[in-house]
């Protein structure tokens, strides 16, 4: 099969087109003929070695859409020919065929999602829902602040926050161009990240926000704790800026009624796959209803995966990019 793989950690240029044997599904697994693969920052982290050193030709790619090619033993409810979307906890999506655990494979029949949209949906929607409802414990009437508001997860999270009861949703971005783009997803206001604490205090009359979604890290994370309302939460779900880890004194959390929480889809998939499946089904249902829209802003051929990751890693991306795999 055609695939894009890497054998060493490094920049986007380590991604190379290769020919690999078709994978085979084991018990409880599903083999998918891939139509589209989403492009996500987690795949950049994979290439950079954050998930460990590669062992031979390693294929990244955490979400796909396509058609069931075969099902392993003990798999029910999925048949060859079914169109599906899937989350791939072990990667493998940048290829013509990928294997996914059956609990993370979602039939598209009845959802009204086309394969192109579905290829960009599973990881970002599940993450957005999980960080809001799981880690963030969003409640009706909450005021929410979402960093990286113009990205794939950020744009989905703004819409999902409304369906989950948020009264006010703010976002932050790095440029004015991104702010203009992000406003189409229902934010009450989109702020430049530089100087956002003062802007948030002014917008909330000094109260602060109930929930912050932070995939950025570093100084942005520290400043987010300082603009929390009483019993406010900072929900961490990434480290895009790649700053050194923060050293946070616990006493400041206690004395200011603050909570720091985290969401990691890989850990959840390993330790509570049923919770991950519930999050995914709820989020995909919102997309199917039209309450949440996935905005695909770029489409690349599979062989151009390095170019797609280069744009994402630069921070210049808006919305979501996909790789077109099936010719």
Backbone torsions as a table, in degrees:
resi	resn	phi	psi	omega
1	UNK	NA	155.1	172.7
2	UNK	-77.1	142.2	177.0
3	UNK	-154.6	166.3	169.4
4	UNK	-118.1	125.1	-172.8
5	UNK	-137.6	169.8	174.2
6	UNK	-139.2	148.3	179.6
7	UNK	-112.1	-9.2	179.6
8	UNK	-145.4	152.4	178.5
9	UNK	-75.2	153.3	-178.9
10	UNK	158.1	-161.2	-178.4
11	UNK	-73.5	-179.6	-177.3
12	UNK	-55.9	-26.3	-176.1
13	UNK	-69.2	-11.0	176.5
14	UNK	-75.4	-13.0	176.0
15	UNK	-77.6	126.0	-174.8
16	UNK	-137.3	142.8	172.1
17	UNK	-65.8	134.9	180.0
18	UNK	-141.1	165.6	170.1
19	UNK	-109.6	125.4	-178.4
20	UNK	-129.1	158.5	174.9
21	UNK	-63.7	147.9	174.8
22	UNK	-64.0	135.3	175.7
23	UNK	-72.4	162.4	177.4
24	UNK	-124.1	139.9	-179.5
25	UNK	-77.7	136.4	173.0
26	UNK	-91.2	-173.0	177.1
27	UNK	-57.4	132.4	179.1
28	UNK	76.7	11.5	-177.9
29	UNK	-119.3	160.0	-178.9
30	UNK	-127.3	133.2	174.6
31	UNK	-94.0	126.3	-176.1
32	UNK	-116.6	129.2	168.1
33	UNK	-80.9	114.5	-167.5
34	UNK	-80.8	132.6	171.8
35	UNK	-98.3	-49.3	179.6
36	UNK	-136.6	147.0	174.5
37	UNK	-124.5	131.0	175.9
38	UNK	-71.7	155.4	176.5
39	UNK	-112.4	121.6	-172.0
40	UNK	-134.2	157.7	-179.5
41	UNK	-65.7	-27.7	176.8
42	UNK	-58.3	-30.8	178.6
43	UNK	-74.5	-30.8	171.1
44	UNK	-63.8	-44.6	177.9
45	UNK	-60.8	-39.1	177.9
46	UNK	-58.5	-49.1	-179.8
47	UNK	-63.6	-32.9	-178.6
48	UNK	-81.6	-3.2	175.9
49	UNK	94.7	7.4	-178.9
50	UNK	-67.1	-20.9	178.8
51	UNK	-101.3	12.2	-177.4
52	UNK	106.6	164.5	-179.1
53	UNK	-70.5	144.1	178.4
54	UNK	-68.5	149.3	176.1
55	UNK	-114.6	98.4	-175.5
56	UNK	71.4	-156.3	179.5
57	UNK	-70.1	112.6	-174.7
58	UNK	-110.5	128.2	-179.8
59	UNK	-104.2	123.4	176.0
60	UNK	-93.9	-173.5	-179.0
61	UNK	116.9	110.6	-169.6
62	UNK	-104.1	-7.2	177.6
63	UNK	-150.0	142.7	-179.7
64	UNK	-145.6	165.5	163.3
65	UNK	-128.4	158.3	179.4
66	UNK	167.9	-151.8	-174.7
67	UNK	-123.4	136.0	176.9
68	UNK	-62.3	123.3	177.6
69	UNK	-96.7	-34.4	179.1
70	UNK	-165.1	156.7	178.7
71	UNK	-126.5	138.4	178.6
72	UNK	-77.3	178.7	178.3
73	UNK	-60.2	147.3	176.1
74	UNK	73.9	8.5	177.0
75	UNK	-94.0	127.2	178.2
76	UNK	-123.9	155.2	174.3
77	UNK	82.2	1.1	178.3
78	UNK	-131.4	128.7	-176.9
79	UNK	-127.1	153.0	174.8
80	UNK	-52.7	134.7	-178.2
81	UNK	99.0	-17.6	178.2
82	UNK	-66.6	133.6	172.8
83	UNK	-82.0	133.6	-173.0
84	UNK	-142.1	162.2	164.2
85	UNK	-116.6	152.8	-176.1
86	UNK	-150.1	148.2	168.4
87	UNK	-99.7	132.7	-176.4
88	UNK	-114.1	93.4	-175.1
89	UNK	-63.1	-25.1	-179.9
90	UNK	-103.4	13.1	-179.0
91	UNK	77.1	-166.7	178.9
92	UNK	108.0	1.7	-173.4
93	UNK	-77.7	-20.2	-179.5
94	UNK	-83.6	59.9	-175.0
95	UNK	-160.9	165.4	-179.6
96	UNK	-71.5	-26.0	177.4
97	UNK	-134.2	142.5	179.7
98	UNK	-142.5	150.3	178.5
99	UNK	-108.7	133.5	179.9
100	UNK	-131.4	145.5	171.5
101	UNK	-61.4	136.6	-175.8
102	UNK	-54.9	-37.1	179.8
103	UNK	-63.1	-18.0	-177.9
104	UNK	-105.7	20.6	176.9
105	UNK	-113.5	128.2	-170.1
106	UNK	-125.1	114.0	179.2
107	UNK	-60.8	139.5	-179.1
108	UNK	-90.3	-13.3	179.8
109	UNK	-58.1	126.0	179.7
110	UNK	90.9	-16.4	-179.9
111	UNK	-83.6	-25.6	-178.7
112	UNK	76.2	18.3	177.7
113	UNK	-100.0	128.9	175.9
114	UNK	-76.8	164.8	-175.3
115	UNK	-61.6	-36.8	-179.1
116	UNK	-64.1	-48.2	178.4
117	UNK	-64.8	-43.2	-178.4
118	UNK	-62.6	-32.1	179.0
119	UNK	-66.0	-18.2	-179.1
120	UNK	-105.9	4.8	-165.2
121	UNK	-105.9	-39.7	-163.4
122	UNK	-62.4	-49.5	-177.4
123	UNK	-69.4	-47.6	-174.7
124	UNK	-68.0	-40.5	-179.5
125	UNK	-68.0	-43.9	180.0
126	UNK	-63.5	-42.4	178.5
127	UNK	-63.6	-47.2	-179.2
128	UNK	-60.3	-44.4	179.7
129	UNK	-66.5	-44.1	-177.6
130	UNK	-64.6	-40.2	-178.7
131	UNK	-72.1	-31.6	177.7
132	UNK	-75.0	-55.8	-171.8
133	UNK	-86.3	-34.6	-178.1
134	UNK	-84.7	-69.3	-178.5
135	UNK	-69.9	-44.4	-173.0
136	UNK	-82.4	-15.5	179.8
137	UNK	48.6	48.6	-177.9
138	UNK	-58.0	141.9	-179.0
139	UNK	-127.4	156.3	178.8
140	UNK	-56.8	132.8	179.3
141	UNK	90.2	-2.9	-178.3
142	UNK	-65.5	150.5	168.0
143	UNK	-101.2	125.9	-171.5
144	UNK	-119.9	140.5	174.0
145	UNK	-120.5	127.7	-176.3
146	UNK	-119.7	114.1	174.3
147	UNK	-78.0	157.2	-174.9
148	UNK	57.0	49.5	-171.1
149	UNK	-66.8	-20.4	-176.8
150	UNK	-94.8	-1.9	-178.0
151	UNK	-82.6	-179.6	-178.1
152	UNK	-62.3	-48.6	179.0
153	UNK	-70.8	-42.3	-177.9
154	UNK	-60.4	-45.5	-178.8
155	UNK	-66.6	-36.0	176.0
156	UNK	-70.5	-40.2	-177.4
157	UNK	-64.6	-36.2	178.2
158	UNK	-59.7	-42.8	-178.8
159	UNK	-72.2	-42.0	179.5
160	UNK	-66.2	-35.3	178.9
161	UNK	-57.5	-38.1	177.8
162	UNK	-65.0	-45.9	-178.4
163	UNK	-65.4	-23.7	-179.6
164	UNK	-93.4	5.4	170.4
165	UNK	108.2	1.3	-179.6
166	UNK	-60.4	138.8	178.2
167	UNK	-87.5	-35.6	-177.1
168	UNK	-139.9	136.9	-179.5
169	UNK	-131.6	119.6	174.8
170	UNK	-108.9	157.1	175.3
171	UNK	-133.8	160.4	171.0
172	UNK	-128.2	147.9	179.6
173	UNK	-142.9	172.8	-175.7
174	UNK	-93.0	-18.8	-176.8
175	UNK	-139.3	159.4	177.3
176	UNK	-65.5	-34.0	178.2
177	UNK	-61.1	-43.4	178.8
178	UNK	-67.2	-34.4	178.2
179	UNK	-61.7	-43.1	179.3
180	UNK	-62.8	-41.2	178.6
181	UNK	-64.8	-46.5	-173.7
182	UNK	-64.8	-28.2	-176.0
183	UNK	-61.5	-20.1	-178.8
184	UNK	-71.2	-8.6	-177.1
185	UNK	-100.5	15.5	170.5
186	UNK	93.6	12.9	175.4
187	UNK	-65.0	144.1	172.3
188	UNK	-69.9	-34.4	173.3
189	UNK	-160.4	150.8	176.3
190	UNK	-122.0	123.5	-172.2
191	UNK	-108.0	152.0	170.3
192	UNK	-72.4	139.3	-174.6
193	UNK	-64.2	-36.4	175.0
194	UNK	-64.8	119.4	178.9
195	UNK	82.4	14.4	-176.2
196	UNK	-64.9	-31.3	-178.9
197	UNK	-59.5	-43.1	179.5
198	UNK	-65.0	-40.5	179.6
199	UNK	-64.4	-38.3	179.3
200	UNK	-67.9	-44.0	179.4
201	UNK	-60.7	-40.7	178.9
202	UNK	-66.1	-43.0	-177.6
203	UNK	-66.8	-29.9	-177.0
204	UNK	-104.8	14.6	-179.3
205	UNK	54.5	36.1	175.4
206	UNK	87.9	-10.2	-177.1
207	UNK	-70.4	-38.4	-174.4
208	UNK	93.0	-171.5	-175.6
209	UNK	-114.8	158.1	-178.5
210	UNK	-84.5	-28.9	-174.9
211	UNK	-147.9	132.0	174.3
212	UNK	-118.6	131.8	173.1
213	UNK	-102.6	120.1	-172.5
214	UNK	-128.6	108.7	170.2
215	UNK	-102.6	9.4	-170.3
216	UNK	-95.9	-55.5	178.2
217	UNK	91.4	-174.6	176.8
218	UNK	61.6	-139.8	-178.6
219	UNK	-58.9	-31.2	177.8
220	UNK	-61.9	-40.1	-179.7
221	UNK	-67.7	-44.9	179.2
222	UNK	-61.2	-45.3	-179.4
223	UNK	-65.7	-30.6	179.8
224	UNK	-65.0	-37.0	178.0
225	UNK	-62.4	-31.7	-175.5
226	UNK	-77.9	-10.7	-179.2
227	UNK	-113.6	24.8	177.4
228	UNK	-84.4	139.3	168.5
229	UNK	-70.5	166.8	175.5
230	UNK	-53.1	132.3	-177.0
231	UNK	66.8	20.6	176.5
232	UNK	-73.6	158.1	-175.5
233	UNK	-127.8	136.5	166.1
234	UNK	-102.9	117.2	-179.4
235	UNK	-103.6	114.4	-176.2
236	UNK	-92.6	131.7	176.3
237	UNK	-140.8	20.8	177.6
238	UNK	-179.9	179.3	-178.5
239	UNK	-148.2	55.1	-170.9
240	UNK	-62.7	-33.8	-178.5
241	UNK	-76.8	-11.4	176.9
242	UNK	55.8	41.2	173.3
243	UNK	-79.2	159.4	170.7
244	UNK	-58.8	150.9	-178.6
245	UNK	-60.9	145.9	179.1
246	UNK	-77.5	149.0	169.4
247	UNK	-108.1	104.9	-173.2
248	UNK	-107.6	127.3	175.1
249	UNK	-72.5	132.7	-178.9
250	UNK	-68.6	-31.9	-177.2
251	UNK	-58.9	-34.2	-179.3
252	UNK	-67.6	-30.4	175.5
253	UNK	-68.2	-45.4	-179.7
254	UNK	-63.9	-49.3	-172.5
255	UNK	-70.9	-18.1	-178.7
256	UNK	-115.8	15.0	177.0
257	UNK	53.8	50.5	-177.7
258	UNK	-117.0	154.5	177.1
259	UNK	-130.4	135.7	172.6
260	UNK	-115.0	123.4	-176.1
261	UNK	-132.5	169.7	-176.0
262	UNK	-141.7	154.8	175.4
263	UNK	-134.3	125.5	175.7
264	UNK	-134.6	113.6	-174.1
265	UNK	-65.2	-33.4	179.7
266	UNK	-64.5	-45.7	178.4
267	UNK	-63.8	-42.3	-179.8
268	UNK	-63.6	-41.0	179.2
269	UNK	-62.5	-34.6	179.1
270	UNK	-74.7	-41.9	-168.9
271	UNK	-100.3	-22.9	178.8
272	UNK	-148.7	68.4	-176.8
273	UNK	-59.9	-30.0	179.5
274	UNK	-67.5	-35.7	176.5
275	UNK	-64.9	-42.7	177.8
276	UNK	-61.1	-43.1	179.8
277	UNK	-62.9	-39.4	177.6
278	UNK	-62.0	-44.8	178.7
279	UNK	-60.4	-45.3	-177.9
280	UNK	-63.2	-45.9	-178.5
281	UNK	-64.6	-39.8	178.1
282	UNK	-63.8	-43.5	-177.8
283	UNK	-70.1	-42.7	177.5
284	UNK	-63.1	-33.4	176.4
285	UNK	-63.9	-37.0	177.1
286	UNK	-67.0	-37.4	176.5
287	UNK	-66.8	-40.5	179.8
288	UNK	-64.1	-33.6	-179.3
289	UNK	-76.5	-14.1	-176.3
290	UNK	92.6	-1.9	-179.6
291	UNK	-71.1	-24.5	-179.7
292	UNK	-129.0	133.7	-179.4
293	UNK	-118.1	131.7	173.4
294	UNK	-93.2	121.4	-177.3
295	UNK	-100.4	104.4	178.2
296	UNK	-86.9	113.9	-174.9
297	UNK	-102.9	-10.2	-179.4
298	UNK	-153.1	141.5	176.2
299	UNK	-131.1	130.6	-178.0
300	UNK	-124.0	152.9	168.0
301	UNK	-69.6	153.2	179.6
302	UNK	-51.1	-40.4	-176.9
303	UNK	-68.4	-12.0	179.3
304	UNK	-100.1	23.4	-178.2
305	UNK	-58.8	-36.8	179.7
306	UNK	-62.3	-40.6	178.3
307	UNK	-63.6	-42.0	179.2
308	UNK	-62.9	-43.1	179.5
309	UNK	-69.6	-33.9	179.3
310	UNK	-60.7	-43.6	178.8
311	UNK	-64.5	-43.3	-179.7
312	UNK	-63.2	-44.7	-178.1
313	UNK	-66.5	-28.4	179.8
314	UNK	-72.1	-17.6	-177.0
315	UNK	83.6	7.0	-177.7
316	UNK	-89.6	-3.5	-175.7
317	UNK	-74.5	154.1	170.0
318	UNK	-132.4	142.9	178.6
319	UNK	67.1	-144.6	-172.0
320	UNK	-127.7	141.8	175.8
321	UNK	-111.2	149.0	176.2
322	UNK	-130.1	156.5	170.5
323	UNK	-101.6	130.2	175.6
324	UNK	-87.3	114.6	-172.6
325	UNK	-101.2	-51.3	-177.7
326	UNK	-77.4	127.5	-178.7
327	UNK	-85.4	NA	NA
